Amino acid sequence: MIDNTTWTQQVPTRTFIRHYSVSAESFIPGQRSSHTLLTRDYPMTAAQRRRLLRVLEQAFLFSSLDQGQYLQVADAFIQNVIANVGTEVIKQGDDGEYFHIVEKGSLDFYVKHEPSSRDDHSKGKKEGSASAGDYFGELALLYNAPRAATVVSAEPECVLWALDGESFRRIVAESSFARRRLHESFLESVPLLSTLTASQWLRVAEALETRTYAAGETIIRQGDPGTSFFLLVSGEAHAYQAGFPGSVMHHRGSFFGERAFRKNTPRAASIITVTDVIVVTLERQAFSGLLGPGEEIMRRTAYVGITNDEEEPGILR
Ligand SMILES: Nc1ncnc2c1ncn2[C@@H]1O[C@@H]2COP(=O)(O)O[C@H]2[C@H]1O
């Protein structure tokens, strides 16, 4: 059965907020903090708590926590059962309120790339899905950006655990481990970097910087000097090259800026955002200092997108 209501329509957010109280203890491993987690003043059965702890222990993001910290983090989560197929748990463009972990069932991600009118209710293109143990909803909370995708239940009786944005930010912002793990999980999905070793992952993840752009902004201008390389985390940007018709679309997981980054030449194309965009960037200095020459790493990769610039002038990726 298709149900077009949203999760927040079904369960008013305010109900949850009223049930939160502030916990007095720091939860960050090995660190005292003046910040505190919001804990739920909300009944959870022993069975629900056991299930949540099992999910948290498997969720890589929280894997540095000890048993006491798991219990504390668990108290901040709310269980949310999505009864029907087709329920919108997150809507693209909305503000971020909760981070979600899936205990059971599956949900699909839809992304609408072109800016649309108010009357356009389509969800866009399906770009992936989440099932037990996966998480979603981290981008808007981490980067204070609008929701980058619409997330819809694909099975009946999906069981989710939701953590309010403030508690999530406290866990992730204060834990370099959690932040690094988030970056790594994104990097693992990028074909360009698929040949890196585990220790190289870690070092790249630590060197990345995040930038956000509004729709219509220029990320790279053709002819400018450039020392940074970009990986697109969410949104869409188009590449244009003077003298060549058309444009090439960049979306989540694609990269650009590698030519000037590799060859120390001016930027060969302009990259302009179509929607709000989040990118992570790596500076040439950091990349070669970490991994040896960046050029070698990029050439070593059998990624189809790597073109030889000398052989194919004017080819945009
Ligand atoms: N292709 C995608 N682009 C953007 N977000 C995605 C994509 N696939 C999955 N997601 C997830 O969908 C979530 C929607 O809310 P957020 O933007 O907070 O965080 C997003 C990611 O966790």
The ligand as a MOL file (V3000), in Angstrom:
LIG
                    3D

  0  0  0     0  0            999 V3000
M  V30 BEGIN CTAB
M  V30 COUNTS 22 25 0 0 0
M  V30 BEGIN ATOM
M  V30 1 N 22.5680 10.4760 -3.6420 0
M  V30 2 C 22.3600 11.0350 -2.4330 0
M  V30 3 N 22.4730 12.3750 -2.2840 0
M  V30 4 C 22.2520 12.9350 -1.0880 0
M  V30 5 N 21.8990 12.2580 0.0300 0
M  V30 6 C 21.7910 10.9280 -0.0340 0
M  V30 7 C 22.0120 10.2610 -1.2690 0
M  V30 8 N 21.8370 8.9470 -1.0440 0
M  V30 9 C 21.5370 8.8010 0.2580 0
M  V30 10 N 21.4800 9.9890 0.8930 0
M  V30 11 C 21.0850 10.1700 2.3010 0
M  V30 12 O 19.7760 10.7890 2.3010 0
M  V30 13 C 19.7860 11.7380 3.3540 0
M  V30 14 C 18.7620 12.8570 3.2430 0
M  V30 15 O 18.9470 13.7220 4.3580 0
M  V30 16 P 20.3880 14.3800 4.5820 0
M  V30 17 O 20.6650 15.3300 3.4910 0
M  V30 18 O 20.4880 14.8820 5.9760 0
M  V30 19 O 21.4110 13.1200 4.4490 0
M  V30 20 C 21.1930 12.3260 3.2990 0
M  V30 21 C 22.0090 11.0550 3.1520 0
M  V30 22 O 22.1320 10.4240 4.4000 0
M  V30 END ATOM
M  V30 BEGIN BOND
M  V30 1 1 1 2
M  V30 2 1 2 3
M  V30 3 2 2 7
M  V30 4 2 3 4
M  V30 5 1 4 5
M  V30 6 2 5 6
M  V30 7 1 6 7
M  V30 8 1 6 10
M  V30 9 1 7 8
M  V30 10 2 8 9
M  V30 11 1 9 10
M  V30 12 1 10 11
M  V30 13 1 11 12
M  V30 14 1 11 21
M  V30 15 1 12 13
M  V30 16 1 13 14
M  V30 17 1 13 20
M  V30 18 1 14 15
M  V30 19 1 15 16
M  V30 20 2 16 17
M  V30 21 1 16 18
M  V30 22 1 16 19
M  V30 23 1 19 20
M  V30 24 1 20 21
M  V30 25 1 21 22
M  V30 END BOND
M  V30 END CTAB
M  END
